[in-house]
């Protein structure tokens, strides 16, 4: 299995990440990587990330904290 991330702007357009990811062998490894690099990804212009398992979309999430 391969877990990968897609990086998007707020309008859903794909963008190049500021930190180049690898293919991950587990969902946990992929999520840990996002946790370690989300600040650099934000600063590089990514607003959202989408996680895929072998090409199937699992979920997407914002890289920005929600305003309460």
Predicted model as a PDB file, atoms N, CA, C, CB and O in Angstrom, pLDDT in the B-factor column:
MODEL        1                                                                  
ATOM      1  N   UNK A   1       0.821  -1.178   0.000  1.00 80.00           N  
ATOM      2  CA  UNK A   1       0.000   0.000   0.000  1.00 80.00           C  
ATOM      3  C   UNK A   1       0.867   1.244   0.000  1.00 80.00           C  
ATOM      4  CB  UNK A   1      -0.936  -0.003   1.191  1.00 80.00           C  
ATOM      5  O   UNK A   1       1.936   1.275   0.611  1.00 80.00           O  
ATOM      6  N   UNK A   2       0.396   2.259  -0.688  1.00 95.00           N  
ATOM      7  CA  UNK A   2       1.103   3.539  -0.707  1.00 95.00           C  
ATOM      8  C   UNK A   2       0.149   4.644  -0.274  1.00 95.00           C  
ATOM      9  CB  UNK A   2       1.685   3.837  -2.118  1.00 95.00           C  
ATOM     10  O   UNK A   2      -0.948   4.778  -0.815  1.00 95.00           O  
ATOM     11  N   UNK A   3       0.569   5.417   0.687  1.00 97.00           N  
ATOM     12  CA  UNK A   3      -0.187   6.558   1.190  1.00 97.00           C  
ATOM     13  C   UNK A   3       0.521   7.815   0.688  1.00 97.00           C  
ATOM     14  CB  UNK A   3      -0.296   6.540   2.772  1.00 97.00           C  
ATOM     15  O   UNK A   3       1.729   7.967   0.865  1.00 97.00           O  
ATOM     16  N   UNK A   4      -0.234   8.707   0.066  1.00 96.00           N  
ATOM     17  CA  UNK A   4       0.343   9.923  -0.492  1.00 96.00           C  
ATOM     18  C   UNK A   4      -0.549  11.121  -0.161  1.00 96.00           C  
ATOM     19  CB  UNK A   4       0.528   9.788  -2.023  1.00 96.00           C  
ATOM     20  O   UNK A   4      -1.733  10.975   0.142  1.00 96.00           O  
ATOM     21  N   UNK A   5       0.054  12.305  -0.228  1.00 97.00           N  
ATOM     22  CA  UNK A   5      -0.662  13.559  -0.002  1.00 97.00           C  
ATOM     23  C   UNK A   5      -0.752  14.359  -1.282  1.00 97.00           C  
ATOM     24  CB  UNK A   5       0.022  14.385   1.086  1.00 97.00           C  
ATOM     25  O   UNK A   5       0.174  14.355  -2.093  1.00 97.00           O  
ATOM     26  N   UNK A   6      -1.880  15.053  -1.466  1.00 96.00           N  
ATOM     27  CA  UNK A   6      -2.009  16.074  -2.509  1.00 96.00           C  
ATOM     28  C   UNK A   6      -2.145  17.405  -1.780  1.00 96.00           C  
ATOM     29  CB  UNK A   6      -3.252  15.796  -3.477  1.00 96.00           C  
ATOM     30  O   UNK A   6      -2.790  17.485  -0.734  1.00 96.00           O  
ATOM     31  N   UNK A   7      -1.545  18.433  -2.329  1.00 97.00           N  
ATOM     32  CA  UNK A   7      -1.513  19.752  -1.703  1.00 97.00           C  
ATOM     33  C   UNK A   7      -2.332  20.707  -2.554  1.00 97.00           C  
ATOM     34  CB  UNK A   7      -0.049  20.267  -1.535  1.00 97.00           C  
ATOM     35  O   UNK A   7      -2.196  20.740  -3.777  1.00 97.00           O  
ATOM     36  N   UNK A   8      -3.185  21.484  -1.897  1.00 97.00           N  
ATOM     37  CA  UNK A   8      -4.117  22.347  -2.620  1.00 97.00           C  
ATOM     38  C   UNK A   8      -4.133  23.757  -2.055  1.00 97.00           C  
ATOM     39  CB  UNK A   8      -5.518  21.761  -2.578  1.00 97.00           C  
ATOM     40  O   UNK A   8      -3.805  23.985  -0.891  1.00 97.00           O  
ATOM     41  N   UNK A   9      -4.526  24.705  -2.912  1.00 96.00           N  
ATOM     42  CA  UNK A   9      -4.843  26.061  -2.492  1.00 96.00           C  
ATOM     43  C   UNK A   9      -6.278  26.035  -1.956  1.00 96.00           C  
ATOM     44  CB  UNK A   9      -4.676  27.098  -3.680  1.00 96.00           C  
ATOM     45  O   UNK A   9      -6.964  25.019  -2.070  1.00 96.00           O  
ATOM     46  N   UNK A  10      -6.723  27.129  -1.384  1.00 91.00           N  
ATOM     47  CA  UNK A  10      -8.068  27.176  -0.799  1.00 91.00           C  
ATOM     48  C   UNK A  10      -9.170  26.957  -1.828  1.00 91.00           C  
ATOM     49  CB  UNK A  10      -8.283  28.503  -0.112  1.00 91.00           C  
ATOM     50  O   UNK A  10     -10.270  26.532  -1.473  1.00 91.00           O  
ATOM     51  N   UNK A  11      -8.888  27.243  -3.108  1.00 93.00           N  
ATOM     52  CA  UNK A  11      -9.892  27.040  -4.159  1.00 93.00           C  
ATOM     53  C   UNK A  11      -9.887  25.622  -4.733  1.00 93.00           C  
ATOM     54  CB  UNK A  11      -9.664  28.031  -5.277  1.00 93.00           C  
ATOM     55  O   UNK A  11     -10.638  25.324  -5.662  1.00 93.00           O  
ATOM     56  N   UNK A  12      -9.042  24.750  -4.181  1.00 92.00           N  
ATOM     57  CA  UNK A  12      -8.979  23.362  -4.636  1.00 92.00           C  
ATOM     58  C   UNK A  12      -7.954  23.086  -5.720  1.00 92.00           C  
ATOM     59  CB  UNK A  12     -10.301  22.956  -5.127  1.00 92.00           C  
ATOM     60  O   UNK A  12      -7.761  21.936  -6.114  1.00 92.00           O  
ATOM     61  N   UNK A  13      -7.289  24.140  -6.210  1.00 96.00           N  
ATOM     62  CA  UNK A  13      -6.261  23.947  -7.241  1.00 96.00           C  
ATOM     63  C   UNK A  13      -5.032  23.290  -6.611  1.00 96.00           C  
ATOM     64  CB  UNK A  13      -5.876  25.309  -7.912  1.00 96.00           C  
ATOM     65  O   UNK A  13      -4.593  23.673  -5.526  1.00 96.00           O  
ATOM     66  N   UNK A  14      -4.498  22.314  -7.299  1.00 96.00           N  
ATOM     67  CA  UNK A  14      -3.313  21.621  -6.793  1.00 96.00           C  
ATOM     68  C   UNK A  14      -2.111  22.563  -6.828  1.00 96.00           C  
ATOM     69  CB  UNK A  14      -3.026  20.339  -7.622  1.00 96.00           C  
ATOM     70  O   UNK A  14      -1.974  23.370  -7.748  1.00 96.00           O  
ATOM     71  N   UNK A  15      -1.244  22.456  -5.825  1.00 96.00           N  
ATOM     72  CA  UNK A  15      -0.044  23.278  -5.730  1.00 96.00           C  
ATOM     73  C   UNK A  15       1.141  22.416  -5.332  1.00 96.00           C  
ATOM     74  CB  UNK A  15      -0.240  24.424  -4.720  1.00 96.00           C  
ATOM     75  O   UNK A  15       0.978  21.355  -4.729  1.00 96.00           O  
ATOM     76  N   UNK A  16       2.321  22.877  -5.672  1.00 94.00           N  
ATOM     77  CA  UNK A  16       3.536  22.160  -5.289  1.00 94.00           C  
ATOM     78  C   UNK A  16       3.817  22.417  -3.810  1.00 94.00           C  
ATOM     79  CB  UNK A  16       4.751  22.598  -6.171  1.00 94.00           C  
ATOM     80  O   UNK A  16       3.705  23.556  -3.356  1.00 94.00           O  
ATOM     81  N   UNK A  17       4.178  21.391  -3.055  1.00 94.00           N  
ATOM     82  CA  UNK A  17       4.462  21.582  -1.631  1.00 94.00           C  
ATOM     83  C   UNK A  17       5.827  22.214  -1.404  1.00 94.00           C  
ATOM     84  CB  UNK A  17       4.385  20.254  -0.896  1.00 94.00           C  
ATOM     85  O   UNK A  17       6.745  22.039  -2.206  1.00 94.00           O  
ATOM     86  N   UNK A  18       5.953  22.948  -0.308  1.00 94.00           N  
ATOM     87  CA  UNK A  18       7.230  23.553   0.069  1.00 94.00           C  
ATOM     88  C   UNK A  18       8.219  22.484   0.528  1.00 94.00           C  
ATOM     89  CB  UNK A  18       7.024  24.599   1.181  1.00 94.00           C  
ATOM     90  O   UNK A  18       9.431  22.663   0.410  1.00 94.00           O  
ATOM     91  N   UNK A  19       7.706  21.381   1.047  1.00 93.00           N  
ATOM     92  CA  UNK A  19       8.527  20.245   1.494  1.00 93.00           C  
ATOM     93  C   UNK A  19       8.060  19.037   0.690  1.00 93.00           C  
ATOM     94  CB  UNK A  19       8.399  19.991   3.071  1.00 93.00           C  
ATOM     95  O   UNK A  19       6.884  18.674   0.732  1.00 93.00           O  
ATOM     96  N   UNK A  20       8.978  18.419  -0.037  1.00 91.00           N  
ATOM     97  CA  UNK A  20       8.609  17.294  -0.892  1.00 91.00           C  
ATOM     98  C   UNK A  20       8.365  16.038  -0.057  1.00 91.00           C  
ATOM     99  CB  UNK A  20       9.706  17.032  -1.938  1.00 91.00           C  
ATOM    100  O   UNK A  20       9.264  15.572   0.642  1.00 91.00           O  
ATOM    101  N   UNK A  21       7.148  15.490  -0.127  1.00 91.00           N  
ATOM    102  CA  UNK A  21       6.861  14.277   0.641  1.00 91.00           C  
ATOM    103  C   UNK A  21       7.350  13.025  -0.077  1.00 91.00           C  
ATOM    104  CB  UNK A  21       5.367  14.166   0.911  1.00 91.00           C  
ATOM    105  O   UNK A  21       7.766  13.069  -1.234  1.00 91.00           O  
ATOM    106  N   UNK A  22       7.288  11.933   0.629  1.00 85.00           N  
ATOM    107  CA  UNK A  22       7.587  10.623   0.055  1.00 85.00           C  
ATOM    108  C   UNK A  22       6.283   9.841  -0.040  1.00 85.00           C  
ATOM    109  CB  UNK A  22       8.652   9.849   0.913  1.00 85.00           C  
ATOM    110  O   UNK A  22       5.221  10.343   0.330  1.00 85.00           O  
ATOM    111  N   UNK A  23       6.366   8.618  -0.533  1.00 87.00           N  
ATOM    112  CA  UNK A  23       5.229   7.710  -0.413  1.00 87.00           C  
ATOM    113  C   UNK A  23       5.394   6.997   0.921  1.00 87.00           C  
ATOM    114  CB  UNK A  23       5.150   6.684  -1.625  1.00 87.00           C  
ATOM    115  O   UNK A  23       6.486   6.543   1.263  1.00 87.00           O  
ATOM    116  N   UNK A  24       4.312   6.904   1.662  1.00 96.00           N  
ATOM    117  CA  UNK A  24       4.362   6.315   2.994  1.00 96.00           C  
ATOM    118  C   UNK A  24       3.752   4.921   2.965  1.00 96.00           C  
ATOM    119  CB  UNK A  24       3.630   7.206   4.016  1.00 96.00           C  
ATOM    120  O   UNK A  24       2.864   4.644   2.158  1.00 96.00           O  
ATOM    121  N   UNK A  25       4.226   4.049   3.842  1.00 96.00           N  
ATOM    122  CA  UNK A  25       3.717   2.677   3.873  1.00 96.00           C  
ATOM    123  C   UNK A  25       2.533   2.515   4.815  1.00 96.00           C  
ATOM    124  CB  UNK A  25       4.818   1.727   4.280  1.00 96.00           C  
ATOM    125  O   UNK A  25       1.820   1.515   4.745  1.00 96.00           O  
ATOM    126  N   UNK A  26       2.314   3.499   5.707  1.00 97.00           N  
ATOM    127  CA  UNK A  26       1.163   3.433   6.610  1.00 97.00           C  
ATOM    128  C   UNK A  26       0.489   4.799   6.695  1.00 97.00           C  
ATOM    129  CB  UNK A  26       1.596   2.954   8.018  1.00 97.00           C  
ATOM    130  O   UNK A  26       1.119   5.828   6.452  1.00 97.00           O  
ATOM    131  N   UNK A  27      -0.776   4.799   7.038  1.00 97.00           N  
ATOM    132  CA  UNK A  27      -1.503   6.038   7.239  1.00 97.00           C  
ATOM    133  C   UNK A  27      -0.878   6.838   8.385  1.00 97.00           C  
ATOM    134  CB  UNK A  27      -2.988   5.750   7.525  1.00 97.00           C  
ATOM    135  O   UNK A  27      -0.750   8.060   8.299  1.00 97.00           O  
ATOM    136  N   UNK A  28      -0.495   6.152   9.441  1.00 97.00           N  
ATOM    137  CA  UNK A  28       0.124   6.815  10.585  1.00 97.00           C  
ATOM    138  C   UNK A  28       1.402   7.552  10.216  1.00 97.00           C  
ATOM    139  CB  UNK A  28       0.418   5.808  11.663  1.00 97.00           C  
ATOM    140  O   UNK A  28       1.637   8.664  10.689  1.00 97.00           O  
ATOM    141  N   UNK A  29       2.232   6.940   9.371  1.00 97.00           N  
ATOM    142  CA  UNK A  29       3.469   7.598   8.933  1.00 97.00           C  
ATOM    143  C   UNK A  29       3.151   8.853   8.132  1.00 97.00           C  
ATOM    144  CB  UNK A  29       4.331   6.635   8.090  1.00 97.00           C  
ATOM    145  O   UNK A  29       3.806   9.882   8.300  1.00 97.00           O  
ATOM    146  N   UNK A  30       2.138   8.772   7.253  1.00 97.00           N  
ATOM    147  CA  UNK A  30       1.742   9.927   6.449  1.00 97.00           C  
ATOM    148  C   UNK A  30       1.228  11.055   7.338  1.00 97.00           C  
ATOM    149  CB  UNK A  30       0.667   9.526   5.428  1.00 97.00           C  
ATOM    150  O   UNK A  30       1.562  12.220   7.123  1.00 97.00           O  
ATOM    151  N   UNK A  31       0.422  10.709   8.330  1.00 97.00           N  
ATOM    152  CA  UNK A  31      -0.142  11.723   9.224  1.00 97.00           C  
ATOM    153  C   UNK A  31       0.932  12.324  10.132  1.00 97.00           C  
ATOM    154  CB  UNK A  31      -1.266  11.117  10.074  1.00 97.00           C  
ATOM    155  O   UNK A  31       0.885  13.516  10.435  1.00 97.00           O  
ATOM    156  N   UNK A  32       1.884  11.525  10.561  1.00 96.00           N  
ATOM    157  CA  UNK A  32       2.998  12.045  11.359  1.00 96.00           C  
ATOM    158  C   UNK A  32       3.796  13.045  10.549  1.00 96.00           C  
ATOM    159  CB  UNK A  32       3.909  10.903  11.843  1.00 96.00           C  
ATOM    160  O   UNK A  32       4.189  14.093  11.061  1.00 96.00           O  
ATOM    161  N   UNK A  33       4.040  12.726   9.279  1.00 97.00           N  
ATOM    162  CA  UNK A  33       4.795  13.622   8.405  1.00 97.00           C  
ATOM    163  C   UNK A  33       4.088  14.977   8.283  1.00 97.00           C  
ATOM    164  CB  UNK A  33       4.979  12.985   7.009  1.00 97.00           C  
ATOM    165  O   UNK A  33       4.735  16.021   8.364  1.00 97.00           O  
ATOM    166  N   UNK A  34       2.761  14.965   8.088  1.00 95.00           N  
ATOM    167  CA  UNK A  34       2.006  16.226   8.009  1.00 95.00           C  
ATOM    168  C   UNK A  34       2.160  16.996   9.315  1.00 95.00           C  
ATOM    169  CB  UNK A  34       0.499  15.959   7.710  1.00 95.00           C  
ATOM    170  O   UNK A  34       2.359  18.211   9.300  1.00 95.00           O  
ATOM    171  N   UNK A  35       2.070  16.305  10.431  1.00 93.00           N  
ATOM    172  CA  UNK A  35       2.224  16.958  11.724  1.00 93.00           C  
ATOM    173  C   UNK A  35       3.574  17.633  11.887  1.00 93.00           C  
ATOM    174  CB  UNK A  35       2.027  15.961  12.822  1.00 93.00           C  
ATOM    175  O   UNK A  35       3.681  18.675  12.535  1.00 93.00           O  
ATOM    176  N   UNK A  36       4.591  17.047  11.308  1.00 95.00           N  
ATOM    177  CA  UNK A  36       5.946  17.592  11.414  1.00 95.00           C  
ATOM    178  C   UNK A  36       6.193  18.746  10.440  1.00 95.00           C  
ATOM    179  CB  UNK A  36       6.963  16.493  11.169  1.00 95.00           C  
ATOM    180  O   UNK A  36       7.055  19.588  10.691  1.00 95.00           O  
ATOM    181  N   UNK A  37       5.449  18.796   9.333  1.00 96.00           N  
ATOM    182  CA  UNK A  37       5.758  19.753   8.265  1.00 96.00           C  
ATOM    183  C   UNK A  37       4.640  20.733   7.939  1.00 96.00           C  
ATOM    184  CB  UNK A  37       6.111  19.014   7.036  1.00 96.00           C  
ATOM    185  O   UNK A  37       4.778  21.529   7.010  1.00 96.00           O  
ATOM    186  N   UNK A  38       3.516  20.692   8.692  1.00 90.00           N  
ATOM    187  CA  UNK A  38       2.387  21.520   8.291  1.00 90.00           C  
ATOM    188  C   UNK A  38       2.732  23.009   8.257  1.00 90.00           C  
ATOM    189  CB  UNK A  38       1.228  21.289   9.227  1.00 90.00           C  
ATOM    190  O   UNK A  38       2.242  23.721   7.380  1.00 90.00           O  
ATOM    191  N   UNK A  39       3.558  23.502   9.179  1.00 93.00           N  
ATOM    192  CA  UNK A  39       3.905  24.926   9.216  1.00 93.00           C  
ATOM    193  C   UNK A  39       4.645  25.335   7.939  1.00 93.00           C  
ATOM    194  CB  UNK A  39       4.771  25.240  10.460  1.00 93.00           C  
ATOM    195  O   UNK A  39       4.324  26.363   7.341  1.00 93.00           O  
ATOM    196  N   UNK A  40       5.623  24.545   7.520  1.00 95.00           N  
ATOM    197  CA  UNK A  40       6.371  24.837   6.297  1.00 95.00           C  
ATOM    198  C   UNK A  40       5.459  24.749   5.075  1.00 95.00           C  
ATOM    199  CB  UNK A  40       7.559  23.869   6.146  1.00 95.00           C  
ATOM    200  O   UNK A  40       5.609  25.524   4.131  1.00 95.00           O  
ATOM    201  N   UNK A  41       4.519  23.808   5.091  1.00 96.00           N  
ATOM    202  CA  UNK A  41       3.585  23.674   3.973  1.00 96.00           C  
ATOM    203  C   UNK A  41       2.679  24.900   3.891  1.00 96.00           C  
ATOM    204  CB  UNK A  41       2.740  22.390   4.119  1.00 96.00           C  
ATOM    205  O   UNK A  41       2.429  25.414   2.800  1.00 96.00           O  
ATOM    206  N   UNK A  42       2.185  25.372   5.038  1.00 93.00           N  
ATOM    207  CA  UNK A  42       1.374  26.599   5.089  1.00 93.00           C  
ATOM    208  C   UNK A  42       2.163  27.770   4.526  1.00 93.00           C  
ATOM    209  CB  UNK A  42       0.925  26.906   6.539  1.00 93.00           C  
ATOM    210  O   UNK A  42       1.688  28.488   3.646  1.00 93.00           O  
ATOM    211  N   UNK A  43       3.359  27.952   5.037  1.00 94.00           N  
ATOM    212  CA  UNK A  43       4.202  29.073   4.621  1.00 94.00           C  
ATOM    213  C   UNK A  43       4.546  28.998   3.141  1.00 94.00           C  
ATOM    214  CB  UNK A  43       5.479  29.106   5.446  1.00 94.00           C  
ATOM    215  O   UNK A  43       4.787  30.024   2.504  1.00 94.00           O  
ATOM    216  N   UNK A  44       4.570  27.792   2.594  1.00 95.00           N  
ATOM    217  CA  UNK A  44       4.857  27.596   1.177  1.00 95.00           C  
ATOM    218  C   UNK A  44       3.644  27.777   0.277  1.00 95.00           C  
ATOM    219  CB  UNK A  44       5.424  26.233   0.967  1.00 95.00           C  
ATOM    220  O   UNK A  44       3.761  27.681  -0.945  1.00 95.00           O  
ATOM    221  N   UNK A  45       2.469  28.042   0.872  1.00 94.00           N  
ATOM    222  CA  UNK A  45       1.294  28.357   0.064  1.00 94.00           C  
ATOM    223  C   UNK A  45       0.217  27.299   0.005  1.00 94.00           C  
ATOM    224  CB  UNK A  45       1.719  28.642  -1.285  1.00 94.00           C  
ATOM    225  O   UNK A  45      -0.815  27.524  -0.627  1.00 94.00           O  
ATOM    226  N   UNK A  46       0.412  26.148   0.639  1.00 96.00           N  
ATOM    227  CA  UNK A  46      -0.643  25.122   0.647  1.00 96.00           C  
ATOM    228  C   UNK A  46      -1.676  25.491   1.711  1.00 96.00           C  
ATOM    229  CB  UNK A  46      -0.046  23.691   0.921  1.00 96.00           C  
ATOM    230  O   UNK A  46      -1.316  25.882   2.822  1.00 96.00           O  
ATOM    231  N   UNK A  47      -2.951  25.366   1.373  1.00 96.00           N  
ATOM    232  CA  UNK A  47      -4.028  25.642   2.316  1.00 96.00           C  
ATOM    233  C   UNK A  47      -4.700  24.371   2.813  1.00 96.00           C  
ATOM    234  CB  UNK A  47      -5.054  26.544   1.677  1.00 96.00           C  
ATOM    235  O   UNK A  47      -5.214  24.329   3.931  1.00 96.00           O  
ATOM    236  N   UNK A  48      -4.693  23.328   1.974  1.00 96.00           N  
ATOM    237  CA  UNK A  48      -5.349  22.061   2.301  1.00 96.00           C  
ATOM    238  C   UNK A  48      -4.456  20.910   1.868  1.00 96.00           C  
ATOM    239  CB  UNK A  48      -6.743  21.958   1.622  1.00 96.00           C  
ATOM    240  O   UNK A  48      -3.590  21.062   1.007  1.00 96.00           O  
ATOM    241  N   UNK A  49      -4.685  19.757   2.483  1.00 96.00           N  
ATOM    242  CA  UNK A  49      -4.044  18.521   2.045  1.00 96.00           C  
ATOM    243  C   UNK A  49      -5.112  17.445   1.914  1.00 96.00           C  
ATOM    244  CB  UNK A  49      -2.921  18.079   3.038  1.00 96.00           C  
ATOM    245  O   UNK A  49      -6.116  17.455   2.626  1.00 96.00           O  
ATOM    246  N   UNK A  50      -4.878  16.526   1.001  1.00 97.00           N  
ATOM    247  CA  UNK A  50      -5.788  15.402   0.795  1.00 97.00           C  
ATOM    248  C   UNK A  50      -4.955  14.130   0.845  1.00 97.00           C  
ATOM    249  CB  UNK A  50      -6.571  15.525  -0.569  1.00 97.00           C  
ATOM    250  O   UNK A  50      -3.945  14.010   0.151  1.00 97.00           O  
ATOM    251  N   UNK A  51      -5.385  13.180   1.672  1.00 97.00           N  
ATOM    252  CA  UNK A  51      -4.672  11.915   1.823  1.00 97.00           C  
ATOM    253  C   UNK A  51      -5.281  10.863   0.900  1.00 97.00           C  
ATOM    254  CB  UNK A  51      -4.711  11.436   3.295  1.00 97.00           C  
ATOM    255  O   UNK A  51      -6.501  10.716   0.821  1.00 97.00           O  
ATOM    256  N   UNK A  52      -4.410  10.134   0.205  1.00 97.00           N  
ATOM    257  CA  UNK A  52      -4.819   9.055  -0.688  1.00 97.00           C  
ATOM    258  C   UNK A  52      -4.161   7.750  -0.271  1.00 97.00           C  
ATOM    259  CB  UNK A  52      -4.464   9.389  -2.145  1.00 97.00           C  
ATOM    260  O   UNK A  52      -3.011   7.729   0.167  1.00 97.00           O  
ATOM    261  N   UNK A  53      -4.909   6.659  -0.413  1.00 97.00           N  
ATOM    262  CA  UNK A  53      -4.363   5.317  -0.250  1.00 97.00           C  
ATOM    263  C   UNK A  53      -4.475   4.629  -1.600  1.00 97.00           C  
ATOM    264  CB  UNK A  53      -5.112   4.508   0.880  1.00 97.00           C  
ATOM    265  O   UNK A  53      -5.578   4.368  -2.082  1.00 97.00           O  
ATOM    266  N   UNK A  54      -3.338   4.338  -2.206  1.00 96.00           N  
ATOM    267  CA  UNK A  54      -3.304   3.706  -3.534  1.00 96.00           C  
ATOM    268  C   UNK A  54      -4.239   4.394  -4.528  1.00 96.00           C  
ATOM    269  CB  UNK A  54      -3.678   2.234  -3.421  1.00 96.00           C  
ATOM    270  O   UNK A  54      -4.944   3.732  -5.289  1.00 96.00           O  
ATOM    271  N   UNK A  55      -4.237   5.741  -4.514  1.00 94.00           N  
ATOM    272  CA  UNK A  55      -5.029   6.505  -5.465  1.00 94.00           C  
ATOM    273  C   UNK A  55      -6.464   6.763  -5.053  1.00 94.00           C  
ATOM    274  CB  UNK A  55      -5.031   5.813  -6.747  1.00 94.00           C  
ATOM    275  O   UNK A  55      -7.174   7.489  -5.749  1.00 94.00           O  
ATOM    276  N   UNK A  56      -6.916   6.195  -3.942  1.00 97.00           N  
ATOM    277  CA  UNK A  56      -8.278   6.417  -3.450  1.00 97.00           C  
ATOM    278  C   UNK A  56      -8.247   7.496  -2.376  1.00 97.00           C  
ATOM    279  CB  UNK A  56      -8.898   5.098  -2.890  1.00 97.00           C  
ATOM    280  O   UNK A  56      -7.493   7.398  -1.408  1.00 97.00           O  
ATOM    281  N   UNK A  57      -9.081   8.540  -2.554  1.00 97.00           N  
ATOM    282  CA  UNK A  57      -9.117   9.618  -1.569  1.00 97.00           C  
ATOM    283  C   UNK A  57      -9.681   9.114  -0.254  1.00 97.00           C  
ATOM    284  CB  UNK A  57      -9.948  10.798  -2.086  1.00 97.00           C  
ATOM    285  O   UNK A  57     -10.749   8.501  -0.220  1.00 97.00           O  
ATOM    286  N   UNK A  58      -8.951   9.377   0.840  1.00 97.00           N  
ATOM    287  CA  UNK A  58      -9.373   8.970   2.173  1.00 97.00           C  
ATOM    288  C   UNK A  58     -10.028  10.145   2.893  1.00 97.00           C  
ATOM    289  CB  UNK A  58      -8.175   8.435   2.986  1.00 97.00           C  
ATOM    290  O   UNK A  58     -11.146  10.015   3.392  1.00 97.00           O  
ATOM    291  N   UNK A  59      -9.352  11.283   2.953  1.00 97.00           N  
ATOM    292  CA  UNK A  59      -9.932  12.498   3.534  1.00 97.00           C  
ATOM    293  C   UNK A  59      -9.074  13.701   3.166  1.00 97.00           C  
ATOM    294  CB  UNK A  59     -10.058  12.371   5.076  1.00 97.00           C  
ATOM    295  O   UNK A  59      -7.926  13.564   2.745  1.00 97.00           O  
ATOM    296  N   UNK A  60      -9.653  14.869   3.335  1.00 96.00           N  
ATOM    297  CA  UNK A  60      -8.932  16.126   3.159  1.00 96.00           C  
ATOM    298  C   UNK A  60      -9.071  16.961   4.410  1.00 96.00           C  
ATOM    299  CB  UNK A  60      -9.449  16.899   1.931  1.00 96.00           C  
ATOM    300  O   UNK A  60     -10.008  16.785   5.189  1.00 96.00           O  
ATOM    301  N   UNK A  61      -8.127  17.876   4.600  1.00 94.00           N  
ATOM    302  CA  UNK A  61      -8.206  18.757   5.764  1.00 94.00           C  
ATOM    303  C   UNK A  61      -7.475  20.053   5.494  1.00 94.00           C  
ATOM    304  CB  UNK A  61      -7.627  18.074   7.005  1.00 94.00           C  
ATOM    305  O   UNK A  61      -6.558  20.117   4.676  1.00 94.00           O  
ATOM    306  N   UNK A  62      -7.901  21.080   6.196  1.00 94.00           N  
ATOM    307  CA  UNK A  62      -7.275  22.397   6.119  1.00 94.00           C  
ATOM    308  C   UNK A  62      -5.981  22.393   6.913  1.00 94.00           C  
ATOM    309  CB  UNK A  62      -8.228  23.496   6.640  1.00 94.00           C  
ATOM    310  O   UNK A  62      -5.848  21.681   7.908  1.00 94.00           O  
ATOM    311  N   UNK A  63      -5.037  23.194   6.463  1.00 93.00           N  
ATOM    312  CA  UNK A  63      -3.800  23.395   7.223  1.00 93.00           C  
ATOM    313  C   UNK A  63      -3.904  24.631   8.114  1.00 93.00           C  
ATOM    314  CB  UNK A  63      -2.599  23.530   6.270  1.00 93.00           C  
ATOM    315  O   UNK A  63      -2.930  25.009   8.765  1.00 93.00           O  
ATOM    316  N   UNK A  64      -5.067  25.256   8.146  1.00 88.00           N  
ATOM    317  CA  UNK A  64      -5.272  26.458   8.939  1.00 88.00           C  
ATOM    318  C   UNK A  64      -6.224  26.168  10.090  1.00 88.00           C  
ATOM    319  CB  UNK A  64      -5.815  27.601   8.065  1.00 88.00           C  
ATOM    320  O   UNK A  64      -7.211  25.448   9.933  1.00 88.00           O  
ATOM    321  N   UNK A  65      -5.913  26.739  11.249  1.00 75.00           N  
ATOM    322  CA  UNK A  65      -6.790  26.586  12.415  1.00 75.00           C  
ATOM    323  C   UNK A  65      -8.109  27.299  12.126  1.00 75.00           C  
ATOM    324  CB  UNK A  65      -6.116  27.157  13.716  1.00 75.00           C  
ATOM    325  O   UNK A  65      -8.128  28.389  11.553  1.00 75.00           O  
ATOM    326  N   UNK A  66      -9.183  26.682  12.522  1.00 64.00           N  
ATOM    327  CA  UNK A  66     -10.500  27.271  12.333  1.00 64.00           C  
ATOM    328  C   UNK A  66     -10.714  28.379  13.360  1.00 64.00           C  
ATOM    329  CB  UNK A  66     -11.606  26.196  12.447  1.00 64.00           C  
ATOM    330  O   UNK A  66     -10.321  28.253  14.520  1.00 64.00           O  
ATOM    331  N   UNK A  67     -11.330  29.443  12.922  1.00 42.00           N  
ATOM    332  CA  UNK A  67     -11.673  30.542  13.827  1.00 42.00           C  
ATOM    333  C   UNK A  67     -12.882  30.135  14.655  1.00 42.00           C  
ATOM    334  CB  UNK A  67     -11.960  31.858  13.037  1.00 42.00           C  
ATOM    335  O   UNK A  67     -13.861  29.625  14.109  1.00 42.00           O  
ATOM    336  N   UNK A  68     -12.830  30.348  15.940  1.00 39.00           N  
ATOM    337  CA  UNK A  68     -13.962  30.007  16.825  1.00 39.00           C  
ATOM    338  C   UNK A  68     -14.684  31.257  17.230  1.00 39.00           C  
ATOM    339  CB  UNK A  68     -13.489  29.243  18.076  1.00 39.00           C  
ATOM    340  O   UNK A  68     -15.664  31.191  17.971  1.00 39.00           O  
TER     341      UNK A  68                                                      
ENDMDL                                                                          
END                                                                             
